[in-house]
Amino acid sequence: MQWLEAFWTKEGKGIPKDAPAKTGLALIADILRREWWELVKLNLLFLAASLPVVTLPAALFGMAHVCRLIVEDRNVYLLRDFLEAMRDHALRASLWAIVTTGAVSAGIYAIITYGTYAQDALIYAVPLTVSLVASVFVALTSSYFVMVSVTGRRSVGVNIRQAALVALLHPLPMLAALAVIALLWLAHILFYPVSVFMPAMVNFSFGMFAVAFGAQWAVAQVLAPSGEAFEDR
């Protein structure tokens, strides 16, 4: 059974010490070339851990932690790191899921409501715009909150303030990451049934990888002054 244990626990490939530094799309391509199989395994692990449904938020935080380690080129012991992050963030992840679901649902309801009214009276275009901006800000803050939370041990209140600050100062990286997630699911829909296995193999972990990559620099800019940007868990 050692081969089965090694399948989940062995380290991923690292970057050669003498390799020139890469940035942007070149860096993304290089990481995916080295870690694509780890991301596929992570996707399967996330789905398995989410089967009870109530564990889904904690599994998402576990996946975010592993993706952060991959982006930062740290040693990754997939099963151990994933389960430890799930355990450490279980309560916080559940609260995050409840608050995010409520906030996003309220935002969508407001957008639909004011959008309907705005068709008859332009005065409702103002609250419609406010609802759109607020909903996008909530989505960005919620996404950054996940990445800030798995970066180090801080209180929920501190994490919320830091996530909101990152969303305010650096919205574009996370918007790009969320666009990648949308494109992954759009590809699944457009190419179905050829793409029937995409959700099981790549959609969740590759989407979270995009979030982790997009958030890395932005989060570091906010946390670096306090020395927390690359704090080990």
N, C-alpha and C positions, 0 to 999 in steps of 0.2 A: 504493500500500500504506500510505499515511500514515494512512488511516482505521483500519486494523487495528492499527497501532502505538498510535494515540490511544485505541483501545478499552481497552488494558491499562495505558497509562502516564499518562493524564491525571489531574489531581487531582480528588478528590471535592468535593462541595459543603461549604462551611464554615458556621459559625454567624455571622449578622450581629453586628457588634460592639455594637450598641445593643439587642440582644435581651435580655429579662429572663432571669435564670438559672432553669433548670428542674431539678427533682430527681425521683427515684423513677420511677414509671411514665410521668409526663409527659416526662421526659428520654429514657427508652427509646423512647417513641413518636416523639419528635422526631428522634432519631438514625436510627431505622429509616425514617422518612419521607424523610430526606435521603440515606441511604446504602444503601437496600435493593438498588439495582442493583449497587453495588460488592460487596455481600455475595453476591449471586447469581454475579457473575463470580468472586469469591473461591472459592465453592463449586466451580465448574467447574475453576478452576485447581488447587485442592487434589486433586480427583479425577484430573486429568491427571497431576499430579506424583506421585501415589500408585500409578500403574499398575505400575511395576516392583516394587511391594510393599515392597522393602527401603527405599525412600525414604519410606514412609508416616510414620514418626515425625518425620523432618525436615520433611516437608510439614505435619504437624500443628503443629510449632513455628513454621513460617513463617506459617501461618494465625493462630496465637495472636498473633504479633507485629503483623500487620496489624490484627487486631481491637483490640488495645491502642491502636494509633494512632488508630483510628476512635473508640473510646470517649473518648480524650483530646482529640479534635478536632484532631489534627495533620494536616499535609499527607500524603496517601497517594498514592504512585506504585506502584500495585498490583503489577505484575510485578517491578519492581526491588526493592521492599521485601520481597516474598515470597521471591524467589530469594536475596537477600542473607541473610535470616534462616535459610533452609534451609541455606545453605553454612556460616554461622557456628555453627549449633547441630547439625550433622549427627551428630557423635560423641556429644555429650551426649544428643541425642534417642534415639539407638539404645540407649544404656545405660539411659536412662529407660524405654524400652519393654520391655527385657528384665527389669529389676528390677520394674517395675509388674506385668507379666504374671505373673511368678513369685509375687509377694506376693499379688495378687488371687486367683490360682488356689489358692494355699495357704489363703487365707481362706475361699473358697467351699467347698473340700473340708472344712475344719474345721467350717464351719456345717452342711453336709449330714450329716457324720458324727455330730457331737454332737446335732444335731436328731433324727436317727434313734434314737440311744441315749436321749435325753431322753424319748421316748415310753414307754419301759419303766422308766426310773429317773430321778426328778427331780434326783438329784445331778448329772446331766450338764447341768442347766439353767445351772449356774454357768459351766463352760467354754464353753457355747453363747453365753451373754451376752458373755463376754470375747471370743469369736471375732467376734461381731457388731460390738461396739464397735471392736475392733482393725481389722476390715475397713473399716468406715466411715472411721476415722481415716486409714488408708492411702490410701483413695480421695481424701479431702480433701487430704491432704498431696501426693499425686501431682498432683492438679489445680492446686494452688497452686504446686507446683514449676515447672510449665510457665510460669505467668504471672510468677513471680519471675525465672525464667531469661531471659525476653525483656525484662525491665525494665532490665537492665544487665549489665555484665561482672563476674562474680564467680566464685569457684571452685565446683565442684560441692558440696563439703562445706558451704560457707557457704550456698548455695542450699537445701540439704536442711534445715539447721537453721532457716533463715528460713521455709521453707514449713511445717515442722512447727509452728513457733511461731504462724504465722498460722492454721493449722488448729486449733490448740488454743485460741487467743484468739477467733477469729471463724469458727466453723464454719457459722453460719446462711447467710451470703451464698453460699458455695459449695454448700451443700445445696440452696438455692433454684435455683441455676444448673443443678445436676445434675438437679433435678426438671423444669426446662424442657426439657432434653435428652430426658429420659424421655417427656415429653408430646409432643414432636415425633415421636419414633419410634412412640409409641402411636397418634398421629393417622394416621401412615402405614399402620399395620396395620389400624386400624379402618375407614378410608375407602378401602382398597384395593379395586378397581383405580383409582379416581378419583385417588388420591394416588400413583400409580406414579412420578411424576417428582419427588416431594418430596426423596428422597435426592440426586438429581442437581442440584437447584436450590437447596435451602435448608437441609436438615437439618444438615449439617456446619458451615457457616459461621455460621448463626444460632445453633446450639448453642454454638460457640466464642465468639460475640459475647456470649451470656448468661454464659459463664464469665468473659470479660474484664470485663464490666460488674460482675458480682458480686464479682470479686476486686479491682477497682481501689481501692476505699476501704480494704478490709481489708489489702491489701498495703502501701498507702501508710502506714497506721498503724504498721506494723512497720519499714518502710524509711526513713520520714521522719526519725527522730532522727539517722540517719547521713548524711542528705542524698542518699540514693540513690533515693528514691521515683520521681522523674521524670527519671532520668538517661537521656540520649539514647544510643542505640546508635551 
